[in-house]
Amino acid sequence: MDAIQQHMLDTYRAARLAEPAPPPPGRHDRSVLRDLYRHWLTHPPTRRSGKPGGSGTPSPSGV
C-alpha cells in the first residue's frame, strides 16, 4: 500500500467516525527538511577519531 492509498483509507475511516481528516501525505516535508538543515548548520557532524574503516562503533544502519 502506498502513501496515497493509506491516506484515502485514513480519510474514509475519519469520515465514518466523524473525525477530522488527516493531512495529505508530504504536506510537512518541506518544513521537516528545513528544520533538519538548520539543525545540521548549528550542529555540524564531527569526524570520529580512529582508523578509517576500523572497528569503531557501528552505525545504526550496520554499515
N, CA, C, O and CB atoms as a CASP TS submission, in Angstrom:
PFRMAT TS
TARGET T0000
AUTHOR 0000-0000-0000
METHOD Language model
MODEL 1
PARENT N/A
ATOM      1  N   MET     1       0.856  -1.170   0.000  1.00  0.00           N
ATOM      2  CA  MET     1       0.000   0.000   0.000  1.00  0.00           C
ATOM      3  C   MET     1       0.902   1.233   0.000  1.00  0.00           C
ATOM      4  O   MET     1       1.807   1.348   0.826  1.00  0.00           O
ATOM      5  CB  MET     1      -0.974  -0.002   1.230  1.00  0.00           C
ATOM      6  N   ASP     2       0.651   2.142  -0.922  1.00  0.00           N
ATOM      7  CA  ASP     2       1.467   3.357  -0.968  1.00  0.00           C
ATOM      8  C   ASP     2       0.828   4.456  -0.112  1.00  0.00           C
ATOM      9  O   ASP     2      -0.232   4.261   0.482  1.00  0.00           O
ATOM     10  CB  ASP     2       1.641   3.843  -2.431  1.00  0.00           C
ATOM     11  N   ALA     3       1.486   5.596  -0.064  1.00  0.00           N
ATOM     12  CA  ALA     3       1.051   6.679   0.823  1.00  0.00           C
ATOM     13  C   ALA     3      -0.324   7.231   0.437  1.00  0.00           C
ATOM     14  O   ALA     3      -1.120   7.578   1.309  1.00  0.00           O
ATOM     15  CB  ALA     3       2.078   7.805   0.809  1.00  0.00           C
ATOM     16  N   ILE     4      -0.599   7.312  -0.852  1.00  0.00           N
ATOM     17  CA  ILE     4      -1.896   7.849  -1.298  1.00  0.00           C
ATOM     18  C   ILE     4      -3.027   6.902  -0.894  1.00  0.00           C
ATOM     19  O   ILE     4      -4.072   7.343  -0.415  1.00  0.00           O
ATOM     20  CB  ILE     4      -1.901   8.066  -2.839  1.00  0.00           C
ATOM     21  N   GLN     5      -2.814   5.606  -1.091  1.00  0.00           N
ATOM     22  CA  GLN     5      -3.840   4.638  -0.706  1.00  0.00           C
ATOM     23  C   GLN     5      -4.077   4.662   0.805  1.00  0.00           C
ATOM     24  O   GLN     5      -5.218   4.582   1.260  1.00  0.00           O
ATOM     25  CB  GLN     5      -3.438   3.224  -1.157  1.00  0.00           C
ATOM     26  N   GLN     6      -3.008   4.771   1.571  1.00  0.00           N
ATOM     27  CA  GLN     6      -3.148   4.847   3.028  1.00  0.00           C
ATOM     28  C   GLN     6      -3.907   6.108   3.430  1.00  0.00           C
ATOM     29  O   GLN     6      -4.743   6.081   4.333  1.00  0.00           O
ATOM     30  CB  GLN     6      -1.763   4.820   3.707  1.00  0.00           C
ATOM     31  N   HIS     7      -3.606   7.216   2.745  1.00  0.00           N
ATOM     32  CA  HIS     7      -4.303   8.469   3.043  1.00  0.00           C
ATOM     33  C   HIS     7      -5.797   8.344   2.726  1.00  0.00           C
ATOM     34  O   HIS     7      -6.640   8.805   3.494  1.00  0.00           O
ATOM     35  CB  HIS     7      -3.681   9.637   2.241  1.00  0.00           C
ATOM     36  N   MET     8      -6.114   7.719   1.594  1.00  0.00           N
ATOM     37  CA  MET     8      -7.521   7.531   1.235  1.00  0.00           C
ATOM     38  C   MET     8      -8.241   6.672   2.276  1.00  0.00           C
ATOM     39  O   MET     8      -9.377   6.963   2.651  1.00  0.00           O
ATOM     40  CB  MET     8      -7.638   6.884  -0.159  1.00  0.00           C
ATOM     41  N   LEU     9      -7.582   5.624   2.735  1.00  0.00           N
ATOM     42  CA  LEU     9      -8.174   4.760   3.755  1.00  0.00           C
ATOM     43  C   LEU     9      -8.367   5.519   5.070  1.00  0.00           C
ATOM     44  O   LEU     9      -9.410   5.395   5.712  1.00  0.00           O
ATOM     45  CB  LEU     9      -7.294   3.520   3.981  1.00  0.00           C
ATOM     46  N   ASP    10      -7.368   6.300   5.471  1.00  0.00           N
ATOM     47  CA  ASP    10      -7.470   7.085   6.703  1.00  0.00           C
ATOM     48  C   ASP    10      -8.556   8.153   6.600  1.00  0.00           C
ATOM     49  O   ASP    10      -9.258   8.422   7.575  1.00  0.00           O
ATOM     50  CB  ASP    10      -6.128   7.740   7.026  1.00  0.00           C
ATOM     51  N   THR    11      -8.694   8.760   5.423  1.00  0.00           N
ATOM     52  CA  THR    11      -9.731   9.771   5.214  1.00  0.00           C
ATOM     53  C   THR    11     -11.122   9.138   5.309  1.00  0.00           C
ATOM     54  O   THR    11     -12.030   9.704   5.918  1.00  0.00           O
ATOM     55  CB  THR    11      -9.547  10.461   3.842  1.00  0.00           C
ATOM     56  N   TYR    12     -11.275   7.968   4.704  1.00  0.00           N
ATOM     57  CA  TYR    12     -12.552   7.250   4.775  1.00  0.00           C
ATOM     58  C   TYR    12     -12.883   6.890   6.223  1.00  0.00           C
ATOM     59  O   TYR    12     -14.010   7.095   6.676  1.00  0.00           O
ATOM     60  CB  TYR    12     -12.507   5.973   3.903  1.00  0.00           C
ATOM     61  N   ARG    13     -11.903   6.356   6.943  1.00  0.00           N
ATOM     62  CA  ARG    13     -12.114   5.981   8.341  1.00  0.00           C
ATOM     63  C   ARG    13     -12.495   7.199   9.179  1.00  0.00           C
ATOM     64  O   ARG    13     -13.392   7.127  10.019  1.00  0.00           O
ATOM     65  CB  ARG    13     -10.852   5.317   8.914  1.00  0.00           C
ATOM     66  N   ALA    14     -11.806   8.322   8.944  1.00  0.00           N
ATOM     67  CA  ALA    14     -12.105   9.536   9.702  1.00  0.00           C
ATOM     68  C   ALA    14     -13.521  10.027   9.409  1.00  0.00           C
ATOM     69  O   ALA    14     -14.221  10.483  10.313  1.00  0.00           O
ATOM     70  CB  ALA    14     -11.085  10.637   9.375  1.00  0.00           C
ATOM     71  N   ALA    15     -13.941   9.936   8.151  1.00  0.00           N
ATOM     72  CA  ALA    15     -15.293  10.367   7.800  1.00  0.00           C
ATOM     73  C   ALA    15     -16.341   9.473   8.467  1.00  0.00           C
ATOM     74  O   ALA    15     -17.366   9.966   8.937  1.00  0.00           O
ATOM     75  CB  ALA    15     -15.481  10.355   6.272  1.00  0.00           C
ATOM     76  N   ARG    16     -16.090   8.172   8.510  1.00  0.00           N
ATOM     77  CA  ARG    16     -17.031   7.241   9.138  1.00  0.00           C
ATOM     78  C   ARG    16     -17.141   7.467  10.643  1.00  0.00           C
ATOM     79  O   ARG    16     -18.200   7.255  11.233  1.00  0.00           O
ATOM     80  CB  ARG    16     -16.606   5.804   8.863  1.00  0.00           C
ATOM     81  N   LEU    17     -16.032   7.901  11.264  1.00  0.00           N
ATOM     82  CA  LEU    17     -16.022   8.115  12.709  1.00  0.00           C
ATOM     83  C   LEU    17     -16.264   9.572  13.092  1.00  0.00           C
ATOM     84  O   LEU    17     -16.160   9.931  14.265  1.00  0.00           O
ATOM     85  CB  LEU    17     -14.706   7.654  13.283  1.00  0.00           C
ATOM     86  N   ALA    18     -16.587  10.413  12.108  1.00  0.00           N
ATOM     87  CA  ALA    18     -16.838  11.844  12.331  1.00  0.00           C
ATOM     88  C   ALA    18     -15.633  12.527  12.979  1.00  0.00           C
ATOM     89  O   ALA    18     -15.786  13.360  13.872  1.00  0.00           O
ATOM     90  CB  ALA    18     -18.083  12.035  13.212  1.00  0.00           C
ATOM     91  N   GLU    19     -14.442  12.167  12.519  1.00  0.00           N
ATOM     92  CA  GLU    19     -13.198  12.780  12.991  1.00  0.00           C
ATOM     93  C   GLU    19     -12.645  13.676  11.886  1.00  0.00           C
ATOM     94  O   GLU    19     -13.032  13.530  10.726  1.00  0.00           O
ATOM     95  CB  GLU    19     -12.149  11.690  13.403  1.00  0.00           C
ATOM     96  N   PRO    20     -11.748  14.599  12.226  1.00  0.00           N
ATOM     97  CA  PRO    20     -11.143  15.424  11.177  1.00  0.00           C
ATOM     98  C   PRO    20     -10.248  14.581  10.267  1.00  0.00           C
ATOM     99  O   PRO    20      -9.610  13.625  10.706  1.00  0.00           O
ATOM    100  CB  PRO    20     -10.331  16.575  11.800  1.00  0.00           C
ATOM    101  N   ALA    21     -10.221  14.958   9.010  1.00  0.00           N
ATOM    102  CA  ALA    21      -9.405  14.227   8.035  1.00  0.00           C
ATOM    103  C   ALA    21      -7.920  14.466   8.300  1.00  0.00           C
ATOM    104  O   ALA    21      -7.539  15.555   8.729  1.00  0.00           O
ATOM    105  CB  ALA    21      -9.768  14.652   6.591  1.00  0.00           C
ATOM    106  N   PRO    22      -7.082  13.465   8.049  1.00  0.00           N
ATOM    107  CA  PRO    22      -5.642  13.636   8.246  1.00  0.00           C
ATOM    108  C   PRO    22      -5.056  14.531   7.156  1.00  0.00           C
ATOM    109  O   PRO    22      -5.649  14.660   6.085  1.00  0.00           O
ATOM    110  CB  PRO    22      -4.930  12.266   8.255  1.00  0.00           C
ATOM    111  N   PRO    23      -3.905  15.148   7.408  1.00  0.00           N
ATOM    112  CA  PRO    23      -3.286  15.967   6.365  1.00  0.00           C
ATOM    113  C   PRO    23      -2.802  15.083   5.217  1.00  0.00           C
ATOM    114  O   PRO    23      -2.479  13.915   5.433  1.00  0.00           O
ATOM    115  CB  PRO    23      -2.111  16.789   6.942  1.00  0.00           C
ATOM    116  N   PRO    24      -2.749  15.622   4.008  1.00  0.00           N
ATOM    117  CA  PRO    24      -2.286  14.814   2.877  1.00  0.00           C
ATOM    118  C   PRO    24      -0.817  14.433   3.041  1.00  0.00           C
ATOM    119  O   PRO    24      -0.063  15.146   3.704  1.00  0.00           O
ATOM    120  CB  PRO    24      -2.489  15.574   1.557  1.00  0.00           C
ATOM    121  N   PRO    25      -0.406  13.321   2.444  1.00  0.00           N
ATOM    122  CA  PRO    25       0.988  12.905   2.571  1.00  0.00           C
ATOM    123  C   PRO    25       1.923  13.920   1.925  1.00  0.00           C
ATOM    124  O   PRO    25       1.638  14.457   0.855  1.00  0.00           O
ATOM    125  CB  PRO    25       1.194  11.526   1.941  1.00  0.00           C
ATOM    126  N   GLY    26       3.034  14.170   2.590  1.00  0.00           N
ATOM    127  CA  GLY    26       4.023  15.103   2.059  1.00  0.00           C
ATOM    128  C   GLY    26       3.777  16.546   2.430  1.00  0.00           C
ATOM    129  O   GLY    26       4.550  17.420   2.038  1.00  0.00           O
ATOM    130  N   ARG    27       2.738  16.815   3.164  1.00  0.00           N
ATOM    131  CA  ARG    27       2.389  18.201   3.471  1.00  0.00           C
ATOM    132  C   ARG    27       3.457  18.902   4.299  1.00  0.00           C
ATOM    133  O   ARG    27       3.705  20.091   4.104  1.00  0.00           O
ATOM    134  CB  ARG    27       1.070  18.251   4.203  1.00  0.00           C
ATOM    135  N   HIS    28       4.087  18.190   5.212  1.00  0.00           N
ATOM    136  CA  HIS    28       5.061  18.806   6.106  1.00  0.00           C
ATOM    137  C   HIS    28       6.511  18.499   5.711  1.00  0.00           C
ATOM    138  O   HIS    28       7.434  18.802   6.467  1.00  0.00           O
ATOM    139  CB  HIS    28       4.812  18.342   7.521  1.00  0.00           C
ATOM    140  N   ASP    29       6.712  17.907   4.547  1.00  0.00           N
ATOM    141  CA  ASP    29       8.069  17.524   4.136  1.00  0.00           C
ATOM    142  C   ASP    29       9.013  18.716   4.085  1.00  0.00           C
ATOM    143  O   ASP    29      10.144  18.632   4.562  1.00  0.00           O
ATOM    144  CB  ASP    29       8.033  16.847   2.777  1.00  0.00           C
ATOM    145  N   ARG    30       8.563  19.811   3.518  1.00  0.00           N
ATOM    146  CA  ARG    30       9.427  20.982   3.360  1.00  0.00           C
ATOM    147  C   ARG    30       9.871  21.535   4.713  1.00  0.00           C
ATOM    148  O   ARG    30      11.042  21.870   4.892  1.00  0.00           O
ATOM    149  CB  ARG    30       8.704  22.072   2.563  1.00  0.00           C
ATOM    150  N   SER    31       8.946  21.630   5.661  1.00  0.00           N
ATOM    151  CA  SER    31       9.315  22.169   6.976  1.00  0.00           C
ATOM    152  C   SER    31      10.234  21.209   7.731  1.00  0.00           C
ATOM    153  O   SER    31      11.128  21.653   8.452  1.00  0.00           O
ATOM    154  CB  SER    31       8.056  22.453   7.810  1.00  0.00           C
ATOM    155  N   VAL    32      10.029  19.905   7.576  1.00  0.00           N
ATOM    156  CA  VAL    32      10.908  18.936   8.230  1.00  0.00           C
ATOM    157  C   VAL    32      12.314  19.030   7.660  1.00  0.00           C
ATOM    158  O   VAL    32      13.289  19.041   8.412  1.00  0.00           O
ATOM    159  CB  VAL    32      10.361  17.505   8.067  1.00  0.00           C
ATOM    160  N   LEU    33      12.428  19.099   6.342  1.00  0.00           N
ATOM    161  CA  LEU    33      13.751  19.225   5.727  1.00  0.00           C
ATOM    162  C   LEU    33      14.423  20.534   6.121  1.00  0.00           C
ATOM    163  O   LEU    33      15.634  20.566   6.341  1.00  0.00           O
ATOM    164  CB  LEU    33      13.641  19.133   4.205  1.00  0.00           C
ATOM    165  N   ARG    34      13.651  21.613   6.212  1.00  0.00           N
ATOM    166  CA  ARG    34      14.209  22.897   6.630  1.00  0.00           C
ATOM    167  C   ARG    34      14.734  22.809   8.062  1.00  0.00           C
ATOM    168  O   ARG    34      15.819  23.310   8.356  1.00  0.00           O
ATOM    169  CB  ARG    34      13.148  24.011   6.515  1.00  0.00           C
ATOM    170  N   ASP    35      13.974  22.177   8.948  1.00  0.00           N
ATOM    171  CA  ASP    35      14.413  22.015  10.339  1.00  0.00           C
ATOM    172  C   ASP    35      15.663  21.150  10.437  1.00  0.00           C
ATOM    173  O   ASP    35      16.568  21.454  11.214  1.00  0.00           O
ATOM    174  CB  ASP    35      13.294  21.403  11.180  1.00  0.00           C
ATOM    175  N   LEU    36      15.720  20.070   9.653  1.00  0.00           N
ATOM    176  CA  LEU    36      16.916  19.226   9.654  1.00  0.00           C
ATOM    177  C   LEU    36      18.131  19.991   9.153  1.00  0.00           C
ATOM    178  O   LEU    36      19.225  19.856   9.702  1.00  0.00           O
ATOM    179  CB  LEU    36      16.693  17.984   8.796  1.00  0.00           C
ATOM    180  N   TYR    37      17.942  20.792   8.113  1.00  0.00           N
ATOM    181  CA  TYR    37      19.051  21.579   7.575  1.00  0.00           C
ATOM    182  C   TYR    37      19.543  22.598   8.607  1.00  0.00           C
ATOM    183  O   TYR    37      20.748  22.772   8.785  1.00  0.00           O
ATOM    184  CB  TYR    37      18.621  22.297   6.279  1.00  0.00           C
ATOM    185  N   ARG    38      18.612  23.265   9.283  1.00  0.00           N
ATOM    186  CA  ARG    38      19.014  24.232  10.317  1.00  0.00           C
ATOM    187  C   ARG    38      19.746  23.542  11.463  1.00  0.00           C
ATOM    188  O   ARG    38      20.711  24.080  12.004  1.00  0.00           O
ATOM    189  CB  ARG    38      17.784  24.983  10.858  1.00  0.00           C
ATOM    190  N   HIS    39      19.287  22.358  11.828  1.00  0.00           N
ATOM    191  CA  HIS    39      19.976  21.607  12.879  1.00  0.00           C
ATOM    192  C   HIS    39      21.384  21.233  12.417  1.00  0.00           C
ATOM    193  O   HIS    39      22.339  21.320  13.189  1.00  0.00           O
ATOM    194  CB  HIS    39      19.175  20.334  13.260  1.00  0.00           C
ATOM    195  N   TRP    40      21.509  20.818  11.156  1.00  0.00           N
ATOM    196  CA  TRP    40      22.816  20.447  10.616  1.00  0.00           C
ATOM    197  C   TRP    40      23.749  21.656  10.607  1.00  0.00           C
ATOM    198  O   TRP    40      24.945  21.511  10.861  1.00  0.00           O
ATOM    199  CB  TRP    40      22.671  19.870   9.192  1.00  0.00           C
ATOM    200  N   LEU    41      23.216  22.850  10.316  1.00  0.00           N
ATOM    201  CA  LEU    41      24.055  24.049  10.306  1.00  0.00           C
ATOM    202  C   LEU    41      24.542  24.403  11.705  1.00  0.00           C
ATOM    203  O   LEU    41      25.682  24.837  11.869  1.00  0.00           O
ATOM    204  CB  LEU    41      23.289  25.226   9.710  1.00  0.00           C
ATOM    205  N   THR    42      23.704  24.227  12.703  1.00  0.00           N
ATOM    206  CA  THR    42      24.085  24.597  14.064  1.00  0.00           C
ATOM    207  C   THR    42      24.817  23.479  14.798  1.00  0.00           C
ATOM    208  O   THR    42      25.521  23.741  15.773  1.00  0.00           O
ATOM    209  CB  THR    42      22.860  24.993  14.846  1.00  0.00           C
ATOM    210  N   HIS    43      24.661  22.239  14.345  1.00  0.00           N
ATOM    211  CA  HIS    43      25.339  21.093  14.956  1.00  0.00           C
ATOM    212  C   HIS    43      26.005  20.277  13.850  1.00  0.00           C
ATOM    213  O   HIS    43      25.530  19.189  13.523  1.00  0.00           O
ATOM    214  CB  HIS    43      24.335  20.209  15.778  1.00  0.00           C
ATOM    215  N   PRO    44      27.102  20.783  13.266  1.00  0.00           N
ATOM    216  CA  PRO    44      27.719  20.059  12.149  1.00  0.00           C
ATOM    217  C   PRO    44      28.256  18.703  12.602  1.00  0.00           C
ATOM    218  O   PRO    44      28.653  18.540  13.756  1.00  0.00           O
ATOM    219  CB  PRO    44      28.852  20.892  11.531  1.00  0.00           C
ATOM    220  N   PRO    45      28.265  17.737  11.693  1.00  0.00           N
ATOM    221  CA  PRO    45      28.796  16.426  12.046  1.00  0.00           C
ATOM    222  C   PRO    45      30.285  16.513  12.341  1.00  0.00           C
ATOM    223  O   PRO    45      30.999  17.312  11.736  1.00  0.00           O
ATOM    224  CB  PRO    45      28.535  15.420  10.922  1.00  0.00           C
ATOM    225  N   THR    46      30.746  15.698  13.261  1.00  0.00           N
ATOM    226  CA  THR    46      32.164  15.678  13.606  1.00  0.00           C
ATOM    227  C   THR    46      32.765  14.357  13.155  1.00  0.00           C
ATOM    228  O   THR    46      32.084  13.335  13.082  1.00  0.00           O
ATOM    229  CB  THR    46      32.375  15.889  15.130  1.00  0.00           C
ATOM    230  N   ARG    47      34.042  14.403  12.860  1.00  0.00           N
ATOM    231  CA  ARG    47      34.731  13.176  12.464  1.00  0.00           C
ATOM    232  C   ARG    47      35.078  12.385  13.712  1.00  0.00           C
ATOM    233  O   ARG    47      35.446  12.946  14.744  1.00  0.00           O
ATOM    234  CB  ARG    47      36.011  13.488  11.634  1.00  0.00           C
ATOM    235  N   ARG    48      34.954  11.096  13.600  1.00  0.00           N
ATOM    236  CA  ARG    48      35.313  10.228  14.716  1.00  0.00           C
ATOM    237  C   ARG    48      36.804   9.964  14.663  1.00  0.00           C
ATOM    238  O   ARG    48      37.384   9.802  13.589  1.00  0.00           O
ATOM    239  CB  ARG    48      34.511   8.898  14.679  1.00  0.00           C
ATOM    240  N   SER    49      37.410   9.923  15.823  1.00  0.00           N
ATOM    241  CA  SER    49      38.830   9.603  15.864  1.00  0.00           C
ATOM    242  C   SER    49      38.998   8.096  15.720  1.00  0.00           C
ATOM    243  O   SER    49      38.124   7.322  16.110  1.00  0.00           O
ATOM    244  CB  SER    49      39.484  10.112  17.180  1.00  0.00           C
ATOM    245  N   GLY    50      40.104   7.703  15.167  1.00  0.00           N
ATOM    246  CA  GLY    50      40.354   6.283  14.976  1.00  0.00           C
ATOM    247  C   GLY    50      40.726   5.998  13.540  1.00  0.00           C
ATOM    248  O   GLY    50      40.829   6.903  12.711  1.00  0.00           O
ATOM    249  N   LYS    51      40.924   4.733  13.264  1.00  0.00           N
ATOM    250  CA  LYS    51      41.315   4.319  11.918  1.00  0.00           C
ATOM    251  C   LYS    51      40.121   4.409  10.974  1.00  0.00           C
ATOM    252  O   LYS    51      38.996   4.092  11.359  1.00  0.00           O
ATOM    253  CB  LYS    51      41.883   2.884  11.932  1.00  0.00           C
ATOM    254  N   PRO    52      40.368   4.845   9.729  1.00  0.00           N
ATOM    255  CA  PRO    52      39.263   4.817   8.766  1.00  0.00           C
ATOM    256  C   PRO    52      38.882   3.366   8.472  1.00  0.00           C
ATOM    257  O   PRO    52      39.736   2.541   8.148  1.00  0.00           O
ATOM    258  CB  PRO    52      39.651   5.562   7.449  1.00  0.00           C
ATOM    259  N   GLY    53      37.617   3.074   8.588  1.00  0.00           N
ATOM    260  CA  GLY    53      37.161   1.715   8.342  1.00  0.00           C
ATOM    261  C   GLY    53      37.537   0.759   9.454  1.00  0.00           C
ATOM    262  O   GLY    53      37.463  -0.458   9.285  1.00  0.00           O
ATOM    263  N   GLY    54      37.937   1.300  10.581  1.00  0.00           N
ATOM    264  CA  GLY    54      38.367   0.467  11.696  1.00  0.00           C
ATOM    265  C   GLY    54      37.203  -0.132  12.446  1.00  0.00           C
ATOM    266  O   GLY    54      36.064  -0.091  11.981  1.00  0.00           O
ATOM    267  N   SER    55      37.484  -0.677  13.586  1.00  0.00           N
ATOM    268  CA  SER    55      36.445  -1.348  14.367  1.00  0.00           C
ATOM    269  C   SER    55      35.858  -0.400  15.408  1.00  0.00           C
ATOM    270  O   SER    55      35.748  -0.755  16.582  1.00  0.00           O
ATOM    271  CB  SER    55      37.010  -2.604  15.051  1.00  0.00           C
ATOM    272  N   GLY    56      35.485   0.796  14.984  1.00  0.00           N
ATOM    273  CA  GLY    56      34.836   1.738  15.889  1.00  0.00           C
ATOM    274  C   GLY    56      33.418   1.304  16.166  1.00  0.00           C
ATOM    275  O   GLY    56      33.036   0.170  15.881  1.00  0.00           O
ATOM    276  N   THR    57      32.653   2.194  16.714  1.00  0.00           N
ATOM    277  CA  THR    57      31.267   1.851  16.985  1.00  0.00           C
ATOM    278  C   THR    57      30.508   1.761  15.671  1.00  0.00           C
ATOM    279  O   THR    57      30.655   2.629  14.811  1.00  0.00           O
ATOM    280  CB  THR    57      30.613   2.885  17.930  1.00  0.00           C
ATOM    281  N   PRO    58      29.704   0.730  15.508  1.00  0.00           N
ATOM    282  CA  PRO    58      28.973   0.584  14.250  1.00  0.00           C
ATOM    283  C   PRO    58      27.881   1.637  14.130  1.00  0.00           C
ATOM    284  O   PRO    58      27.358   2.124  15.132  1.00  0.00           O
ATOM    285  CB  PRO    58      28.366  -0.818  14.141  1.00  0.00           C
ATOM    286  N   SER    59      27.548   1.976  12.908  1.00  0.00           N
ATOM    287  CA  SER    59      26.484   2.940  12.679  1.00  0.00           C
ATOM    288  C   SER    59      25.134   2.257  12.894  1.00  0.00           C
ATOM    289  O   SER    59      25.058   1.029  12.902  1.00  0.00           O
ATOM    290  CB  SER    59      26.579   3.543  11.253  1.00  0.00           C
ATOM    291  N   PRO    60      24.076   3.037  13.067  1.00  0.00           N
ATOM    292  CA  PRO    60      22.753   2.437  13.273  1.00  0.00           C
ATOM    293  C   PRO    60      22.306   1.564  12.103  1.00  0.00           C
ATOM    294  O   PRO    60      21.542   0.617  12.290  1.00  0.00           O
ATOM    295  CB  PRO    60      21.729   3.524  13.505  1.00  0.00           C
ATOM    296  N   SER    61      22.781   1.881  10.894  1.00  0.00           N
ATOM    297  CA  SER    61      22.377   1.080   9.742  1.00  0.00           C
ATOM    298  C   SER    61      23.164  -0.214   9.645  1.00  0.00           C
ATOM    299  O   SER    61      22.819  -1.091   8.852  1.00  0.00           O
ATOM    300  CB  SER    61      22.546   1.875   8.468  1.00  0.00           C
ATOM    301  N   GLY    62      24.213  -0.343  10.438  1.00  0.00           N
ATOM    302  CA  GLY    62      25.011  -1.557  10.417  1.00  0.00           C
ATOM    303  C   GLY    62      26.066  -1.581   9.338  1.00  0.00           C
ATOM    304  O   GLY    62      26.721  -2.603   9.131  1.00  0.00           O
ATOM    305  N   VAL    63      26.240  -0.465   8.643  1.00  0.00           N
ATOM    306  CA  VAL    63      27.220  -0.405   7.553  1.00  0.00           C
ATOM    307  C   VAL    63      28.559   0.021   8.091  1.00  0.00           C
ATOM    308  O   VAL    63      29.522   0.132   7.331  1.00  0.00           O
ATOM    309  CB  VAL    63      26.764   0.556   6.447  1.00  0.00           C
TER
END
